């Protein structure tokens, strides 16, 4: 078979000779099961609006003509060499599937959040900074990534049929990762995370970590499957990503510095802000999934109230967050850096209003909804980026 673009951006697939040929110059690439290669078209989960080619062998990525001329994917003399190492090829495919299995956008949120809270604790106590704390900080980050991987992984295992409709790019739904491999990964993440936390951060933080894993389990796993109930689902997501992450990381950092736990105004602010933000993420995450949720009778606010109403609700809650942030800076100038906190949140609020208007003008198409949801995650990242400096 061969892949080609026409000027109308349609994808043409046509049959070619079913065997591998060594004469590649000025010929199109044959896609042959015997060569164990494939070129596939995928809409990225991290950037649903952009479409690109991803390759599982050593094929060079195709480059589209800037003048939209008709073109084909041409072969090179390295194709045979790239497909001649099946173990290496299989490892590359498995690595890509594992990365998608981890849901990278959630890992970014976890990594940014933990880094921001650690940075804040160190800024508040600069005289206690020691290089010996670096290993413990990396251990904590690795444990959080393991916990994140367990929660999103167990959800994919029990959502295969739904993901085939809503998120066909996920590795289990796409057939790139077996259920057995997925179970191995989630069990490894859970055990590794608990061992890391237990050996480095004491019984209290270990209990908080295990609580997060339990909440992530009952969210997805029958007979509990709390994701079926909107209010319970929102509370679980807000608790894990909002309160447990921020409180737990700050508590563990102060303990590592030899300090008793004590709330500070900025930490109270970020914990409250992110807990409400996590609630918004819990509400809006179902917007792109309405079709599959209705098909499999998953009750969400989006299926009950409609996409437009939920988009407005999520936007309204975030605006309350930003207005509250500005008011906190105005009424507590001794606790916050007003010169940064006020304009930064005003800009983020303006960006949210603009994006909500773009969604309205696009008439809530699936692509526009995905763009809107991705923008909300970008706002989430932005809050953690500015937090250490406010």
GUDO-707227 format. One record per atom (N, C-alpha, C, O, CB): x, y, z; residue in one letter. Coordinates in steps of 0.05 Angstrom, whole numbers, plus 5000, padded with zeros to 4 digits. Glycine has a CB too. Example, Ala and Ser with C-alpha at 12.3 -4.5 7.8 and 13.67 -1.06 7.14 Angstrom:
<paros>
526448865156A
524649105156A
526449345156A
528549345169A
522649115181A
525749555142S
527349795143S
525850015157S
526850235161S
528249885114S
</paros>
This chain:
<paros>
501749765000X
500050005000X
501850255000X
504150235006X
498150005024X
500750474994X
502250724995X
500450945005X
498050945002X
503350794967X
501751145017X
500351375027X
501051625011X
503351655003X
501051425057X
499051785005X
499652024990X
497652234997X
495352175005X
499551974960X
498452484996X
496652715000X
495852834973X
497452854955X
497952925018X
493352904972X
492453064949X
492253354957X
492353404981X
489752954938X
491853544938X
491653824946X
489253874964X
489254074978X
491453994922X
487253704964X
484953744981X
485353635009X
483453615025X
482453624969X
487753545015X
488553445041X
487153175048X
486953105071X
487953645063X
486253035028X
485152775033X
487352565033X
489352605019X
482952705012X
486952345047X
488952145049X
488251915029X
486051805031X
489252035078X
490151855011X
489551644991X
491251404998X
493651425004X
490251744962X
489951174999X
491250915005X
490750734981X
488450674975X
490250795031X
492850644969X
492550464946X
494450224949X
496450244963X
493050614920X
493850004936X
495349764939X
497849774922X
497849894900X
493749514932X
499949644931X
502449614916X
503349324919X
502049154931X
504649814925X
505549264907X
506648994907X
507148904936X
508449044951X
509248974891X
506248674944X
506448584972X
509148464979X
509248274995X
504348384978X
511348564968X
513948464977X
515948694978X
515548894966X
514948244958X
518048654994X
519948864998X
521948864975X
522948654967X
521448825025X
522549094965X
524249124942X
526649284950X
526349474966X
522849244918X
528949224940X
531449374947X
531849614930X
533649774936X
533849194946X
530249654910X
530649884892X
528650104902X
526350094895X
530149814862X
529750284918X
527950474931X
527850754918X
525950904922X
528750514959X
529750814902X
530051084892X
527651154874X
527051004856X
532651124877X
526351374880X
524051474864X
521751264864X
520351244844X
524851534836X
521451124885X
519250944888X
517751004914X
518951114932X
520050644886X
515250934915X
513750984939X
514250754959X
514950534952X
510751004933X
513750814985X
514350615005X
512150405005X
509850465008X
514450755033X
512850155002X
510949935006X
510549875035X
512449855050X
511749674991X
508049855043X
507449785071X
506849495071X
504649415062X
505149965083X
508649335082X
508549055080X
508648925107X
510548975122X
510748945062X
506648755114X
506848625140X
509448475145X
510348455167X
504548435144X
510648365123X
513148215126X
515348405135X
517248305148X
513948085100X
515248655129X
517248845137X
516848955165X
518449085177X
517449085118X
514448885176X
513748975203X
513949275206X
515049375226X
515448835224X
512949415187X
513049705189X
510349815183X
508749695169X
515149825169X
509750045194X
507250175189X
507550475192X
509150565208X
505050075208X
506150615176X
506050905178X
503150965184X
501350895168X
507051055153X
502551105205X
499751135213X
499151415219X
500951575228X
499150955237X
496751495215X
495851765219X
494451785246X
492651625252X
493851855196X
495351965262X
494351975289X
493952265297X
495552445292X
496351845308X
491752315310X
491252575323X
492352565351X
491352395367X
488252645322X
494152735357X
495652715383X
493752775406X
492152965404X
497952905383X
493852625427X
492252685451X
493052945464X
491453075478X
492352455470X
495553015461X
496453265474X
495853505456X
495753725466X
499453245480X
495553455431X
494953675413X
492953575393X
493653525370X
497553785399X
490353545402X
488353415385X
487853565359X
486853445340X
485853385399X
488553815357X
487953955332X
490153925311X
489753995288X
487754245338X
492353805319X
494553775299X
494653485291X
494553305308X
497153875310X
495053435265X
495253165255X
497953125243X
498953295228X
493053105234X
499252905249X
501852855239X
502352565235X
500852395244X
503952965257X
504552495221X
505352225217X
507152135240X
508952275248X
506652185190X
506651895250X
508351775270X
509251515258X
507751365247X
506951735298X
511851455262X
512851205250X
513951015270X
515051105290X
514951275229X
513550765265X
514450565284X
517050435275X
518150265289X
512350345288X
518150505253X
520750415244X
522450655239X
521750875247X
520550225219X
524550615224X
526450835219X
525751005196X
527551145185X
529150725216X
523251005186X
522551175164X
522851465170X
522151555192X
519751115155X
523951625152X
524051905157X
521252025156X
519551935141X
525852045137X
520752235172X
518152355172X
517652505146X
519452645137X
517852545197X
515252485135X
514652625111X
514352925116X
513553005137X
512152525098X
515153085096X
514953375098X
512953475078X
513153415054X
517753505094X
510953615087X
508953715069X
509853955053X
511454115064X
506353775084X
509053985028X
509754205011X
508454465021X
506054455028X
509054154982X
509954675022X
508754935030X
506855045010X
505155215017X
510955135035X
506954944986X
505055034965X
502754834961X
501254854942X
506455074939X
502554634981X
500354444980X
500354284953X
498254214943X
497754574984X
502654234942X
502854074918X
502453784925X
502953694948X
505554114904X
501553624906X
501153344910X
503953214914X
505853274900X
499653214886X
504153034934X
506652904938X
506152624950X
503952564959X
508453074957X
508152464948X
508052194959X
510352164979X
512252324980X
508251974937X
510251954995X
512351895014X
514451714999X
513751494991X
511351755040X
516851824996X
518851674981X
520651515000X
521151595023X
520551874965X
521651304989X
523351125005X
526251215004X
527051364986X
523050834996X
527851115023X
530751165022X
532150895026X
530850695032X
531551365045X
534750895022X
536150645023X
536450535051X
537350305055X
538950675010X
535750705072X
535950615099X
533550455108X
533650345130X
536450845117X
531450445093X
528950315102X
529450025109X
528649935130X
526750345081X
530849885092X
531449605097X
532949565122X
532449375137X
532849475074X
534949745127X
536649715151X
534949775176X
535349645196X
538949915149X
533049965174X
531450035197X
529649805205X
529049765229X
529850285193X
528649655185X
526849445192X
528249185197X
526848975200X
524849415170X
530849175198X
532348925200X
532848845229X
534148645233X
534848945185X
531949005248X
532448945276X
529848925291X
529149115305X
534349165289X
528448705289X
525748675302X
525848735332X
523948875341X
524648405297X
527748635348X
527648695377X
527748995383X
526349095400X
529948555391X
529549135369X
529749425373X
527149565365X
526249745378X
532049535357X
525949475343X
523549595334X
521249545354X
519749725359X
522749475306X
521049305364X
519049235384X
519349405409X
517349495421X
519048945390X
521849445417X
522349605441X
521449895437X
520350015455X
525349595448X
521950005413X
521150275406X
518150305407X
517050505417X
522250355379X
516750105396X
513750115397X
512750095425X
510950245433X
512649875380X
513949915441X
513049885469X
513650135485X
511950215502X
514449645482X
515850265481X
516550515495X
514550735488X
513650885506X
519450605488X
513850755463X
511850955455X
509150905467X
507851085476X
511650965424X
508350645468X
505850575480X
505750635510X
503750735520X
505250275475X
507950585524X
508150635552X
507950935558X
506651015577X
510750525564X
509251095541X
509151385545X
506251485542X
505351655558X
510951525525X
504851395522X
502051475518X
500251365541X
498351495549X
500951375491X
500951125551X
499551005573X
499651185598X
497751185614X
500650725579X
501851325602X
502251495625X
500651755624X
500551905643X
505151555629X
499451815600X
498052075596X
499852315603X
499552425624X
495452075613X
501652385585X
503752585590X
502652845601X
504052975617X
505252635566X
500252935593X
499353195603X
498753185633X
499053385646X
496753275588X
498052955644X
497652935673X
500352925687X
500553025709X
495952685680X
502352795675X
504952785687X
506153075689X
507353145709X
506852605670X
505753235668X
506753515669X
505453655693X
506853805707X
506053655643X
502853625697X
501553755719X
502653665746X
503153825764X
498653705718X
503153405749X
504253295774X
507053395778X
507753475801X
504152985773X
508753385758X
511453475760X
511653775767X
513253855784X
513053415735X
510153935752X
510154225758X
509154285786X
510254455800X
508454375737X
507054155794X
505854205820X
507854135842X
508254295861X
503354045824X
509053905841X
510953825862X
513354005863X
514354085884X
511753535859X
514354075839X
516754245837X
516154525849X
517754635863X
517654275808X
513754625843X
512954895853X
512754895883X
513655085896X
510354975840X
511554685895X
511254675924X
513954645938X
514454775958X
509454445932X
515754485927X
518454455938X
519954725936X
521154805955X
520054235923X
519754855913X
521055105909X
520055315929X
521655475940X
520655205881X
517455315934X
516355505953X
517455455981X
518155645995X
513255485953X
517555205990X
518555146016X
521455226019X
522355316040X
518254846022X
523055185998X
525855265999X
526155565999X
527955676012X
527355135975X
524455705984X
524655995984X
524056106011X
525156306019X
522656115963X
522155986025X
521456076052X
523656016073X
523756136094X
518855946061X
525355816067X
527455736086X
530155696071X
531255476070X
526755476100X
531155916059X
533655886043X
536055796058X
537855676047X
534256146029X
536155846084X
538455766101X
538555466106X
540655376116X
538455916127X
536455326100X
536355036106X
536854866081X
536754616082X
533754956118X
537354996058X
537754846033X
540454686035X
542554796041X
537855036009X
540254426029X
542654256029X
542554086004X
540453995995X
542754076055X
544954025993X
545053855969X
544153575975X
543253435956X
547953845958X
544253485999X
543353216006X
540353176002X
539452956001X
544153156035X
538953396001X
536053385997X
535253325968X
532953255962X
534753646006X
537253355950X
536553325921X
535653045915X
533653005900X
539053385905X
536952835926X
536152565921X
533352505931X
531752375918X
538152365934X
532752615955X
530052575966X
527952715949X
525752605946X
529852675995X
528552945938X
526753085921X
526152925896X
523852905887X
527753365914X
528252815883X
527852655859X
526352395865X
524752305849X
530552595846X
526852285889X
525352045897X
522352105900X
520651945891X
526451935923X
521752335912X
518952415915X
517652455888X
515352375884X
518752665932X
519052585870X
517852635843X
517352365829X
515352335816X
519752815826X
519252185831X
518951915818X
516551775830X
515051645816X
521451755821X
516151795856X
513951665869X
511251785860X
509351635855X
514151685900X
511252045857X
508752175847X
508152095818X
505752055811X
509052485849X
510152065802X
509751985774X
508751695774X
506951625758X
512352005758X
509751525792X
508751255794X
505851245802X
504251095791X
510451085814X
505151415822X
502351425830X
500551525808X
498351425804X
502051605854X
501451725794X
499951835771X
499551615750X
497451585739X
501452075759X
501751465744X
501651255724X
499651035732X
498150925715X
504351135720X
499650965758X
497750765768X
494850855764X
493150705754X
498250705797X
494251105771X
491451195770X
490451225742X
488251125736X
491251475784X
492051345724X
491051365696X
491151095682X
489551055663X
492851575681X
492950925691X
493150655678X
490850475685X
489750345667X
495750525686X
490050475710X
487850305719X
485250395706X
483450235700X
487550295749X
485050655702X
482750765688X
482550675659X
480350605649X
482751075689X
484850665645X
484850565617X
484150275615X
482850185596X
487550625605X
485050115635X
484449825634X
481449775635X
480449595622X
485849685657X
480049925651X
477149885654X
475450055635X
473050045636X
476349935683X
476750205619X
475250385600X
475950315571X
475650495554X
475950675605X
476750075565X
477650005538X
475450065517X
475950195497X
478549715536X
473049955522X
470949985502X
470150275499X
469450365477X
468549825510X
470150425520X
469450715519X
471650865504X
471051045488X
468950835547X
474150805510X
476450945498X
476550885468X
477551055453X
479050855511X
475550655459X
475550605430X
473750805415X
474150855391X
474550315424X
471850925429X
470151135418X
471251405424X
471551575406X
467251105429X
471951455449X
472751725457X
475651785453X
476352005444X
472151765486X
477451595458X
480351645457X
481651405443X
483151255456X
481451675486X
481251375418X
482351135404X
485451145401X
486650945393X
481251115376X
486651375408X
489551395407X
490951275431X
493351235430X
490351685404X
489451215452X
490651105476X
491650815470X
490350675454X
488651095500X
493850735482X
495150485472X
493550235474X
493750065456X
497750455487X
492050195496X
490449945498X
488249945478X
487749755464X
489349915527X
486850175476X
484650195456X
485650165428X
484250055411X
483150455460X
488050265423X
489250255396X
490449975390X
491249925367X
491250465393X
490649805410X
491849545405X
494849545407X
496149345399X
490949435380X
496049765416X
499049785418X
500149675444X
502549645447X
499850065413X
498349635464X
499249535490X
497149325499X
494749385500X
499549765510X
498049095506X
496148885514X
495148935542X
496449085558X
497548605513X
492948825549X
491848855576X
493648735597X
494048845618X
489048725578X
494948515590X
496848385609X
499148575615X
500048595638X
497848115598X
500248695594X
502448885598X
501549125614X
503049225631X
503548985571X
499149215609X
498049445624X
497749375654X
498449545671X
495349535613X
496849135660X
496649055688X
499449035701X
499749125724X
495248785690X
501348935686X
504048925697X
505049205703X
506249255724X
505948795677X
504549395686X
505449675690X
504149805714X
505449925731X
504949845665X
501449775716X
500149905739X
500949785766X
501249925785X
497049895735X
501249525766X
502149395791X
504949475798X
505649525822X
501949095789X
506649495778X
509449595783X
509449875793X
510849935812X
511049575757X
507850055781X
507650335790X
506750345819X
507850495835X
505750495772X
504650195826X
503650205854X
505650105874X
506150235894X
501150035856X
506849875868X
508849765887X
511349945890X
512249995912X
509649475879X
512350035866X
514750205867X
514250465882X
515850555897X
515650265838X
511850585877X
511250845890X
511050815920X
512150975935X
508650945879X
509650605929X
509450555958X
512150505971X
512650605992X
507550325964X
513850345958X
516450285969X
518150545971X
519550585990X
517850075952X
518050705950X
519650955950X
518751135972X
520451245987X
519451095923X
516151175974X
515151365995X
515651246023X
516451396041X
512051415991X
515150986027X
515450866053X
518350876063X
518750906087X
514550586052X
520250856045X
523050856053X
524351136055X
526551156065X
524650696033X
522851336047X
524051606047X
522451816062X
523652016071X
524351696019X
519851776066X
518151996076X
516451936100X
514852106108X
516452096054X
516751706112X
515351656137X
512551556133X
511451546111X
515351896153X
511351476156X
508751346156X
506451526148X
504551446134X
508151226183X
506551786157X
504251966151X
504052016121X
501851996110X
504652226166X
506252086108X
506152136079X
505551876064X
504151886043X
508852256069X
506551656074X
505851396061X
502851346062X
501751236043X
507451166074X
501651406084X
498751366087X
497251556068X
495151476056X
497851416116X
498151796065X
496851986046X
497151876017X
495351896001X
498052266048X
499551776011X
500051665985X
498251425979X
497051415957X
503051575982X
497951245998X
496251015995X
493251105992X
491750985977X
496550816018X
492551316007X
489751416004X
489251505975X
487151465964X
489351646024X
491251645964X
490951735936X
490651495917X
488951505899X
493351895928X
492151285921X
491851045904X
489150915908X
487950825888X
494150845911X
488150905933X
485550785938X
483350945924X
481550835911X
484950765968X
483451215926X
481451375913X
481651345882X
479551335869X
481951675920X
484051325871X
484351275843X
483251015834X
482250985812X
487251295835X
483350815852X
482350545846X
479350545846X
478150445827X
483350345867X
478050645867X
475150635868X
473850825847X
471550795841X
474150715896X
475451015837X
474451185815X
473851015790X
471951075776X
476451405809X
475550815785X
475350665759X
474450385761X
473150275743X
478050675746X
474950245784X
474649955785X
471849875795X
470949985815X
476849835803X
470549695781X
468049585792X
468549425817X
470749325821X
466649395770X
466649395835X
463849495833X
463549785841X
461349885839X
462049325849X
465649915850X
465350195859X
464950375835X
462850495832X
467950285875X
467050395818X
466950555794X
465550825798X
463450885786X
465450395771X
466650975816X
465451225825X
465251435802X
463851635805X
466951345848X
466751395781X
466651575758X
463851585746X
463251765731X
468651505737X
462151385752X
459351385742X
457651605755X
455651685744X
458051115746X
458551695778X
457051895793X
458452165793X
460652185805X
456551795823X
457352355780X
458852615776X
459952735801X
462252815802X
457052805763X
458352755822X
459352895846X
461652745859X
463652865867X
457052925867X
461352475861X
463452315873X
466052335856X
468252355867X
462652015875X
465752325829X
468052345812X
469452615815X
471952625816X
467152315782X
467952835817X
469153095821X
470653115847X
472853225848X
467053315820X
469453005868X
470753025894X
473352865895X
475352945907X
468852925916X
473352625882X
475852465882X
478052605867X
480252625877X
475252195869X
477452715843X
479452855827X
480553105842X
482953155843X
478352935800X
478653255854X
479453495868X
481153425892X
483053575899X
477053655876X
480453215906X
481953135930X
484753045923X
486753125936X
480452905945X
485052865903X
487652755896X
489452965884X
491653015893X
487352525877X
488453105863X
490153295848X
490253565862X
492153715858X
489153335820X
488353625878X
488253885892X
489553865920X
491753965924X
485553985894X
488153745939X
489053755966X
491453575972X
493453665982X
486753685985X
491153315965X
493253125973X
495953195961X
497953175975X
492452845964X
496053265935X
498553325922X
499853565935X
502253555942X
498153385893X
498453785939X
499654035949X
500354015978X
502554085987X
497754265944X
498453915994X
499053896023X
501253686028X
503053736043X
496453806038X
501053456014X
503053246018X
505853326011X
507753276026X
502253006003X
506153455988X
508853535979X
510053745998X
512353736005X
508753645950X
508353946005X
509354156023X
510054046051X
512054116062X
507254386026X
508353866061X
508853736087X
511453576086X
513153606104X
506553556095X
511853416065X
514253256062X
516753426060X
518853356070X
513953066039X
516553646045X
518853826042X
519753956068X
522053966074X
518254036021X
517754046083X
518454166109X
519553956128X
521454016143X
515954296122X
518553716127X
519653506144X
522453446136X
524153396154X
517853256142X
523053446110X
525853386101X
527753606110X
530053566114X
525853356071X
526653856113X
528254076122X
528554086152X
529954256164X
527054346112X
527153896166X
527253886195X
525354076208X
525854156231X
530053936204X
523254166194X
521354356205X
518654226209X
517854046195X
521154596185X
517254316230X
514454226234X
512654346212X
513254556201X
513454296262X
510454206207X
508654316187X
507354576196X
506454596219X
506554106179X
507254766178X
505855016184X
504855136158X
506355166139X
507755226199X
502255206158X
501155326134X
502255606130X
502655746150X
498055326136X
502755676106X
503455956099X
501256056080X
499855896067X
506255986086X
500956316079X
498856436062X
499056346033X
497056276021X
498956736063X
501456346020X
501656255993X
500955965989X
499655885969X
504456295982X
501555786008X
500955506006X
497955466010X
496755295996X
502555336026X
496755606028X
493755596031X
492455686005X
490555565996X
492855776055X
493555895993X
492555995968X
492655785945X
490655725932X
494056245959X
495055675941X
495355485919X
493755225923X
492755115904X
498355415914X
493555145948X
491954895954X
489054945948X
487754775936X
492354815983X
488055175957X
485255245951X
484755285921X
482855185910X
484355495966X
486555435909X
486355495880X
486355235864X
484655205846X
488655685871X
488255065869X
488554825852X
486254625858X
485454475840X
491254695857X
485254615883X
483054435889X
480654515872X
479254345861X
482454445919X
480054775871X
477854875855X
478454825825X
476654755810X
477255165860X
480954865817X
481754825790X
481454535782X
480554465760X
484654925785X
482154355800X
481854065795X
478853995792X
478153815776X
483053905818X
477154135806X
474254095803X
473454175775X
471854035762X
472754255824X
474554395765X
473954475737X
474954275717X
473554215697X
475254755732X
477354165721X
478453965704X
476553715704X
476053595683X
481253885712X
475653645728X
473853415730X
471253455715X
470153275703X
473253355759X
470253705715X
467853765700X
468253775670X
466753655655X
466754035709X
470353905662X
470753945633X
472153715619X
472053695594X
472454195629X
473353525634X
474653305621X
472753125605X
473552985587X
476153135642X
470153135612X
468252975598X
467153105573X
465552975558X
465952905617X
467853355568X
466753495545X
467453345519X
465653315502X
467853775544X
469953265514X
470553125489X
469452845488X
469552715466X
473553125484X
468452735510X
467752455512X
464752405512X
463852185518X
468952335537X
463152605505X
460252585508X
459252355491X
457452205500X
458952845499X
460252315467X
459252105449X
459551835462X
457651675463X
460752125422X
461951765471X
462451505482X
460951465509X
459951255515X
465351455486X
460851685525X
459551665551X
456551605548X
455351445563X
459851925567X
455351725528X
452451675523X
452051385513X
450151255521X
451351875503X
453951295496X
453651025485X
453850815506X
452450615505X
455850975464X
455650855526X
456050655547X
454650735573X
455250625595X
458950615551X
452850935572X
451151015594X
452751095619X
452151025641X
449350785602X
454951245613X
456451375635X
455251645640X
455151825623X
459551405627X
454251685664X
452851935671X
454852145679X
456252115699X
450851885694X
454952355664X
456652585670X
455052845667X
452852835656X
459152605651X
456053055678X
454653315675X
454453395646X
452453515638X
455953535691X
456453325630X
456453395602X
454253245587X
452953365570X
459153325589X
453752995594X
451552845581X
448852935591X
446852925577X
451852545586X
448753035616X
446153115627X
445453405620X
443153465612X
446253085657X
447353585622X
446853875618X
447653975591X
446754195583X
448254025639X
449253825577X
450153915550X
452854045551X
453654155571X
448054115539X
454154035528X
456954135526X
457054435532X
458854525546X
458054075498X
455254585520X
455354885522X
455154965551X
456655135561X
453155015505X
453254855566X
452754935594X
455154865611X
455955015629X
450254795605X
456354625607X
458654545623X
461154725616X
462654785634X
459354255618X
461454795591X
463654975584X
463355245598X
465355355608X
463755015554X
460955345599X
460455595614X
460855565644X
461955745657X
457655695608X
459955335654X
460355285683X
463255275690X
464155395710X
458955025692X
464855125675X
467755105680X
469055375678X
470755445694X
468954905661X
468455525657X
469655785653X
468855975677X
470556125686X
468655915627X
466355955686X
465556135708X
467056065733X
467856255748X
462556105712X
467355805739X
468855735764X
471755825763X
472855915783X
468755435768X
472955805739X
475755895737X
475956205740X
477856305752X
476855815709X
473956345729X
473956635733X
473756715762X
474956905771X
471656765716X
472056555777X
471956605806X
474656565819X
475456715836X
469756415819X
476056355810X
478756305820X
480656545815X
482056635833X
479956055807X
480556655791X
482356875783X
481557135798X
483257285807X
482356915753X
478957185800X
478057425815X
478857395844X
479857595856X
475057455812X
478557165855X
479357115883X
482357155887X
483257265908X
478556845892X
483957075867X
486857115869X
487557405869X
489357495884X
488256975846X
486257555852X
486857845851X
486057985877X
487458155887X
485357975827X
483657905888X
482758025913X
484557945936X
485158105954X
479857935919X
485557695936X
487457615957X
489957785957X
491057865978X
488157315954X
490957845933X
493358015931X
492758295940X
494558425953X
494358025902X
490358405935X
489658675943X
489358695973X
490358895985X
487058765929X
488058505985X
487458526014X
489658406031X
489658446056X
484858386020X
491558266020X
493858156035X
496458216022X
497958036014X
493457846039X
497058476018X
499558546004X
502058456018X
504158426006X
499658846000X
501858406045X
504258316060X
504858026054X
507157936059X
503758356089X
502957876044X
503357586039X
503957526010X
505057316004X
500957436048X
503257705992X
503557645963X
504957875949X
504958105958X
500757595950X
506257805927X
507558005911X
505558115891X
505057995870X
510057885896X
504258335898X
502058445882X
502858515853X
501258485835X
500858685895X
505258605850X
506158685823X
506258455803X
506158505779X
508958815825X
506358215813X
506257975796X
503557845797X
502457765776X
508357775803X
502457805821X
500057645824X
497557775810X
496057635797X
499457615853X
497258035812X
494958165800X
495058155769X
493158055757X
494658455810X
497158265757X
497158255727X
497257975715X
495957925695X
499458415716X
498657795728X
498757515718X
496057385717X
495357265697X
500657345735X
494557415738X
491857285739X
489857435721X
487957315711X
490857275768X
490257695718X
488557845700X
488957755671X
487057725656X
489058145702X
491457705664X
492157615637X
491057335632X
489857275611X
495157615632X
491357155652X
490256885649X
487256885647X
486056725632X
491156715673X
485957055663X
483057075661X
482157175634X
480157075622X
481957265683X
483557375623X
482957475596X
483257265575X
481657235556X
484657725589X
485357095578X
485756875559X
483556675560X
482756565540X
488456745564X
482556615584X
480356435588X
477856535574X
476456385560X
479856375617X
477256795578X
474856915565X
475056895535X
473156825521X
474557205575X
477456955525X
477856945496X
477456665485X
476056625465X
480657045488X
478556465499X
478256185490X
475456085492X
474555935475X
480156005506X
473956175512X
471156105514X
469556225491X
467656095481X
469956195541X
470256465483X
468956585460X
469556445434X
467856405417X
469756885458X
472056355431X
472856205407X
471255945406X
470355865384X
475856135408X
470855815429X
469255565430X
466455615422X
465255455407X
469355445458X
465255835431X
462555905424X
462255965394X
460355865381X
461556155440X
464156105383X
464056165354X
464455925337X
463455915315X
466156375348X
465855725347X
466355475332X
463955285335X
463955065323X
468855335343X
461855375349X
459455215352X
459954945366X
458554745360X
458155165325X
461954935384X
462454705401X
462954455385X
461954235392X
460154665419X
464554475364X
465354235349X
467354075367X
468454185386X
466754315322X
467753825360X
469453655377X
472253755377X
473553745398X
469353365366X
473253855354X
475953965354X
476154215371X
478154245385X
476754035325X
474154385370X
474254635387X
474054565416X
475354695433X
471954815379X
472554355423X
472354275451X
475054165461X
475854225483X
470154055454X
476354005444X
478953905452X
480954135456X
482654125474X
479953705430X
480954335438X
482654565441X
482154715467X
483954795481X
482354755417X
479654745474X
478854875498X
479854725523X
480854845542X
475754915499X
479454465523X
480354295545X
483354305548X
484354315571X
479354005542X
484754305526X
487654325527X
488554595538X
490554615553X
488854275499X
487154805531X
487755075541X
487355085571X
488955215585X
485955285527X
485354955582X
484954945611X
487354815625X
488254915646X
482354795618X
488454605613X
490854485625X
493154675623X
494854685641X
491554215610X
493354825602X
495555025600X
495355235622X
497355325632X
495555155572X
492855315628X
492455505650X
493355375677X
494455505694X
489455585652X
492755115679X
493554975703X
496654975706X
497655025728X
492554675702X
498054915684X
500954925685X
501955205692X
503855235708X
502154835658X
500755405680X
501655675684X
501455765713X
503155905723X
499955875667X
499355675728X
499055745756X
501355635772X
502455775790X
496355645767X
502155395768X
504455285782X
507055415775X
508855435791X
504554985778X
507355495750X
509755635741X
510255895756X
512455955764X
509755685711X
508056045760X
508356315773X
508256295803X
509056475817X
506156505763X
507256065814X
506856045843X
509356105860X
509056255879X
505755775849X
511655985854X
513956045872X
514656335873X
516056415892X
516355885862X
513756495855X
514656775854X
512656975864X
513157215864X
515456845825X
510256875873X
508157065882X
508357125912X
506857275923X
505456955875X
</paros>
